[in-house]
């Protein structure tokens, strides 16, 4: 089973993608500056089952309050970059992320998309048996300035693997109330 993790940045930083094969570990890291190349790249992985994204599926919310998932994460003691309500302008990186979600929703019905929050996932690293081969951080596409973003994409992929294994923690549900953009998995 293959899982992709994607850390979303603004237009200049772009998207940092990691690919995790559950049988052998991390197999690739790649940086894209547009959504078009990501789908083509991921089509090269036949057993891709899930894409875990560090960004909400929409750059703005409609509701009268903040997102339930973000409130719960904030209450758990983590700093949140809040998804803005209409009519407030969204952050550039969230607009970039919304374009990514829209692009990937057309990708394949067999590939599930989930939202993740790498900051929380990083708190669980003591339980992680995965290894990131340093050779994946070699020159070319991967530059030292982007290491943190690649680490976050790996954390997203690991959250996706935890989700697939039924081990992920979800934020965004309180009784019958569910976050308007869905659950954030960690």
C-alpha positions in Angstrom: 0.0 0.0 0.0 1.3 3.4 -1.0 0.5 6.7 0.8 1.4 10.2 -0.2 1.9 13.0 2.2 1.7 16.6 1.1 2.8 19.8 2.9 1.2 22.8 1.3 2.9 26.2 1.0 2.3 29.4 -0.8 3.0 29.9 -4.5 6.7 30.5 -4.0 7.2 27.4 -1.7 4.8 25.1 -3.5 4.0 21.6 -2.4 6.4 19.1 -0.8 5.4 15.5 -1.5 6.6 12.3 0.2 5.7 8.8 -0.9 5.5 6.0 1.7 5.3 2.4 0.7 4.0 0.5 3.8 6.2 -2.5 3.0 9.5 -0.7 2.5 9.2 2.8 3.9 9.7 6.2 2.3 10.6 5.9 -1.4 10.6 9.4 -2.7 10.4 13.1 -2.0 9.5 15.7 -4.6 8.7 19.5 -4.7 6.1 20.9 -7.1 5.1 24.5 -7.7 1.7 23.7 -9.3 -1.0 21.2 -8.8 -0.9 19.9 -12.4 2.3 17.8 -12.0 1.3 16.2 -8.7 -1.5 14.1 -10.2 0.8 12.9 -13.0 3.6 12.1 -10.6 1.3 10.2 -8.2 -0.2 8.2 -11.1 3.2 6.5 -11.2 2.4 4.6 -8.0 0.0 1.8 -8.8 -0.9 0.9 -5.2 -1.6 4.5 -4.0 -4.5 4.3 -1.6 -4.5 7.5 0.4 -3.2 11.1 0.2 -2.8 12.9 3.5 -2.7 16.7 3.1 -1.6 19.4 5.6 -4.2 21.9 4.5 -8.0 22.2 4.7 -10.0 21.2 1.6 -11.4 24.8 1.4 -9.6 28.1 2.0 -12.7 29.6 3.7 -15.6 28.4 5.8 -19.2 29.5 5.7 -20.2 28.9 9.3 -20.7 31.5 11.9 -17.9 30.1 14.1 -14.4 28.8 13.7 -13.9 25.2 12.5 -14.7 22.6 15.2 -11.5 20.7 14.4 -9.4 23.7 14.7 -11.0 24.7 18.0 -10.4 21.2 19.4 -6.7 21.3 18.3 -6.3 24.7 19.9 -7.9 23.5 23.1 -5.4 20.6 23.1 -2.7 23.3 23.3 -1.5 23.6 19.7 -1.1 26.8 17.7 -3.6 26.8 14.8 -3.6 28.8 11.6 -7.4 29.4 11.5 -9.4 28.9 8.3 -11.0 32.2 7.8 -14.8 32.8 7.4 -16.3 34.6 4.5 -15.9 37.5 3.7 -12.4 37.6 5.2 -9.6 36.9 2.6 -8.0 33.5 3.0 -4.2 32.9 3.4 -2.3 32.3 0.2 -1.2 28.8 1.2 -4.8 27.8 2.0 -5.9 29.0 -1.5 -3.0 26.9 -2.9 -4.2 24.0 -0.9 -7.8 24.4 -2.0 -6.6 24.1 -5.6 -4.7 21.0 -4.7 -7.8 19.3 -3.1 -9.9 20.2 -6.1 -7.3 18.7 -8.5 -6.9 15.5 -6.4 -10.6 15.0 -5.9 -10.7 14.1 -9.6 -7.6 11.8 -9.3 -9.2 8.4 -8.6 -12.2 7.1 -6.7 -9.9 4.4 -5.2 -7.6 7.0 -3.6 -8.9 8.6 -0.3 -8.0 12.2 0.7 -7.6 13.2 4.4 -6.5 16.4 6.1 -3.7 16.1 8.6 -1.9 18.3 11.2 1.9 17.4 11.3 2.6 19.3 14.5 0.4 16.9 16.5 1.7 13.9 14.5 5.3 14.8 15.5 4.4 14.3 19.1 4.0 10.6 18.4 7.4 10.1 16.8 8.5 7.9 19.7 6.1 5.3 18.3 7.3 5.6 14.7 9.3 2.7 13.3 9.7 4.4 9.9 13.1 5.5 8.7 13.7 8.4 6.2 16.7 7.5 4.1 19.0 10.5 4.0 19.8 9.8 0.4 16.2 11.1 -0.4 17.4 14.5 0.8 20.2 14.7 -1.9 20.4 17.7 -4.2 18.3 18.4 -7.2 14.6 18.8 -6.3 15.4 18.6 -2.6 17.1 21.7 -1.3 18.2 22.2 2.3 15.8 25.1 2.8 12.9 22.7 2.1 13.9 20.0 4.6 11.3 21.0 7.2 8.6 20.9 4.6 9.7 17.5 3.5 9.7 16.3 7.1 6.1 17.7 7.4 5.1 15.8 4.3 6.6 12.6 5.8 4.6 13.2 9.0 1.5 13.6 6.8 2.2 10.3 5.1 2.8 8.6 8.5 -0.6 10.0 9.7 -2.2 8.5 6.6 -0.7 5.2 7.4 -1.9 5.5 11.0 -5.3 6.3 9.6 -5.3 3.3 7.4 -4.4 1.1 10.4 -7.1 2.6 12.6 -4.6 4.2 14.9 -5.0 7.9 14.0 -6.7 10.4 16.3 -9.4 12.6 14.8 -10.3 16.2 15.6 -13.6 17.7 14.4 -16.4 15.7 15.9 -18.4 16.5 19.0 -21.4 14.2 19.4 -23.5 14.7 16.3 -21.7 17.8 15.3 -19.0 17.3 12.6 -16.6 20.0 11.3 -17.9 21.5 8.1 -14.7 20.6 6.3 -14.3 17.2 7.8 -12.1 15.5 10.4 -8.4 16.4 10.8 -6.4 13.2 11.4 -3.3 12.9 13.4 
